[in-house]
Amino acid sequence: MGSDKKRVLSLFTGAGGLDLGFHESGFEIILASDHWKYSELTFKENFPNTPFLCEDVQKLTSKKILKATNNIKPEVIIGGPPCQGFSQVGDKNSSDPRNLLFEHYVRLVDQLKPKCFIFENVKGIKSMFSGRYLERVINSFANCGYNIYYKTLNAKNYGVPQSRERVIIFGTRLENNYIFPIKLLKKTRRLKSFQNCGDALRDIENIKNITSHIKLNHGEKVLERYKLVKPGCNLPSPDKLPASIRRASFGNTYYRLDPETHAPTMVPGNNAFPIHPWLDRSLTPREAARLQSFPDKFVFLGPRKEQCKLVGNAVPPLMAYALAESIKMHLNNQIKGSEIYFEKNATHKISSKPKKEKEYTCIDLFSGAGGFVRGFKNSQYKVLLSADFDFDCEKTHNLNYPDIPFIRGDLSSDAVYKKIVDNLKNKKIDVIVGGPPCQGFSIFGKRRFIKTKDYNPHSDDRNKLVFSYLKYVKALKPKWFLMENVPGLTSLDNGWFLESLIKQIKKMGYKNVEHRIINTADYGVPQTRKRFLLIANRLDYIIPWPKQKYFDNPEDWQLPYRTVGEAILDLSPKINKKISNHEPMKHTDSVIKRFSYIKEGKKINPDDLPEDLKYSKTGNLIKSYSKVFYRLSRDEPSPTLVPGHNAFPIHPTQNRQITVREAARLQTFPDDVIFSGGSGSQCKQVGNAFPVLAAEYFANHIIKAMENSWKKNSVSNLAQYSLLHKTRK
């Protein structure tokens, strides 16, 4: 290893655009990592002497990295975590779990402590969701001891024949000056710059045996449309097209490149590239790679659609090269003057011109640990009030949300009812959310109902809180309300209870009311937690059930269920003072030994136990309890967590039950949420909560329904296709 070469660790490597640029600048890539197999294949083909870890960053540890590098630490870390939640071509979803992958980048930077790092993302990270993610990213890195610089750079300024704007965050532990590169200061032998699209693409058709020059076989209608698209223009409007080929213009797919200018931003997808400047077909992966400044000798492996993703997602190597040159100068303290930066070990407010957005409000009744509160706050609702009867829930709320009023007490009592209603007098409420206690409906409770026409659900104490919830809805008149409960509610008294509930809701003026059993794993929660949801509104909006995003048995274009391993394996088995509520339970030696016989993803099998472990302290035979003696699997989502001091499942790799923090991760609570009370109370709070991520999905969709006026027969085809679950007929 040459002493003059700076060592680089590459995360979220993708096609290796950043890697190639840094390599050309004289840096040494000591390790690259991505969880995508086509990234691994492509990287190994182009960098055969550099080790590659094909692993999910959520499971990647500094220990694994150092083992792969023979304990050589990087001086620079580079990478661009996925940006689907911020991208202009995505659904701009604040609840996309991929938005939070940056936390694992931060974790590895904090553990490995390089001199500096580069973090790349789409321009939308600055403005989407009021800029709170960018602020969180910057403060997370600053609190690890890095001065932070950030700027929006355009690849066209560095010799790339493409207008591609990206936010670049540069962090450094050094006190040396830093300035982002304004233009490409010197040429590189391997990376060629081009003036425009025509300059970049002119000779490709004449090169024999060039790789990745794979053309799509377009249908006759598509070819007819292509012939009508002029350079630098989109497909003409439908009224100007022959009836036989009419369709709406759809992004880059029906845009023809202008050979005299830069290309627009390349986006990933098998049919997402624009039309060739002078040929009636879409670009090939190789042509798009030219527009990204990849050299022709750089090989992309995999089927065509995977190559299109590799190319479309990449950082242009020439832009990466310009960044690498500026970082080299920073490391060598050769820069005079400096950009404005955010100081290390401090918390910063990112200033931006505030976009005047409509304020949406909500209240959370029976709030528990605040899963709905956090989810709706993440979706930019103003939470006006929370209420619950539990003393520790109140402490948890006040610790995490001191600015949100909390009312503690029995919500079925007249005194608490009056206090809540008076508190909210004359306030506009968009949404009421809540999950009245469910013991009367739960399969874990005592469900003994007498089938008789004289049975009155109002008289069952376990059910009265549901009607108390509706009493608040009737008094406060929100535009929407969302009620969560266990699936057992639907079958109570053969469905009669739910039927009577819906009749009462409609009498209150909420004509649009629907209910479903949802699986929170469908929305990125690493837990197959099924819940009854009832949603109603009084303004004729459709009920916007979100489209499923994650799948148990996904097709190759779908995302798999998130797993236990993704959620918790980065947590150290040791007590970490930086992470609250992560103290393992103290088990007896016999319990620990018993746990050791339970296979991953399986319940205890009493037959596997030696004789001295087959009996409990009370002398009873150990039984195969489904939750208490169940070991989680790293590669699958968790089953439903249930509340209780000793009810959590066993860790996938350690002989102990999961901690409160690990359970909170499986409920998608961020680590900054702190749970108060004794360990039993903390377990109860987490086990009873509605997952934050699922709450955020539904909060986002309710806003979208209002902002886009989603009413019957007025929902766009794009929304129906990409955002909404198929509505019932």
Secondary structure, DSSP 8 states (H G I E B T S, - for coil): --TTS-EEEEES-TT-HHHHHHHHTT-EEEEEEES-HHHHHHHHHH-TTS-EEE--TTT--HHHHHHHTTT---SEEEE----TTT-TTS---TT-GGGGGHHHHHHHHHHH--SEEEEEEEGGGTTGGGGHHHHHHHHHHHTTT-EEEEEEEEGGGGT-SB--EEEEEEEESS-------SS--S--SS----SSHHHHHTTGGG-TT-TT-------HHHHHHHHT--TT-B---GGGS-GGG-----GGGGBB--TTS-B-----STT-S-B-SSSSSB--HHHHHHHTT--TT----SSHHHHHHHHHHS--HHHHHHHHHHHHHHHTT---S----B-TTS-------------EEEEEES-TT-HHHHHHHHTTEEEEEEEES-HHHHHHHHHH-TTS-EEES-TTSHHHHHHHHHHTTT---SEEEE----TTT-TTS-------TT--GGG-TTTHHHHHHHHHHHHH--SEEEEEE-GGGGGGGGGHHHHHHHHHHHHTT--EEEEEEEEGGGGT-SEE-EEEEEEEESS-B----B---EESS--TTSEE---HHHHHTTS-SS--TTSTT-------HHHHHHHHTS-TT-B--GGGS-GGGSB-TTS-B----TTTTBB--TTS-EE----STT-S-B-SSSSSB--HHHHHHHTT--TT----S-HHHHHHHHHH---HHHHHHHHHHHHHHHHTT-BTT-S-HHHHHHTB-----
